[in-house]
């Protein structure tokens, strides 16, 4: 999932196209949800555990790219992370 989000974010940033990213907060940080606008003037850091390069889920990349072009942006939640690519419906 993170690899797909990184691909979409870097594509949007190179094109100078900001987008909204929203996710569900865990109960450890008070629940609710958080949103950020990601754009060319915002520093973005992706952290991966281990040295293995993850496989890229092309269907997920396309779904995230389409969502990034919408007014509501990209929404990440536990159901989205757990569902097979064809069921994500981003």
URBEL-V795487 format. One record per run of one state. SS is the DSSP state (A for helix, B for strand, O for the rest). FROM is the first residue (numbers start at 1). TO is the last residue. Records with the same first field share a line. If there is no record, write none. Layout:
SS = FROM-TO, FROM-TO
This chain:
O = 1-1, 15-18, 25-26, 30-32, 39-57, 69-73, 77-77, 83-84, 88-90
A = 2-14, 27-29, 58-68, 78-82, 85-87
B = 19-24, 33-38, 74-76
